[in-house]
Amino acid sequence: VNNPWLQHYVKNKAKGVMKEGHVFTVEPMINLGAYSDITWGDNWTAVTSDGKRSAQFEHTVLVTKDGCEILTARENEPVMT
């Protein structure tokens, strides 16, 4: 199989190597309270366990032979290097 499942959270123990052609997401969250979450019955919606406000966004990244390309970058969006 050519698609490692790499979780993106603290103390991740998954092993794998990203290779050219693989795609992954970076999904930072900013929470006013707890970082722990509860998933609703729709198995999609997640809320913080304390119900305080939270914001999340996502970028999709393609691994290329020369590095990475941010597929979801907006025009003229600054890129950290």
Secondary structure, 3 states (H helix, E strand, C coil): CCCCCCCCCCCCCCCCCCCCCCEEEECCEEECCCCCEEECCCCCCEEECCCCCEEECCEEEEEECCEEEECCCCCCCCCCC
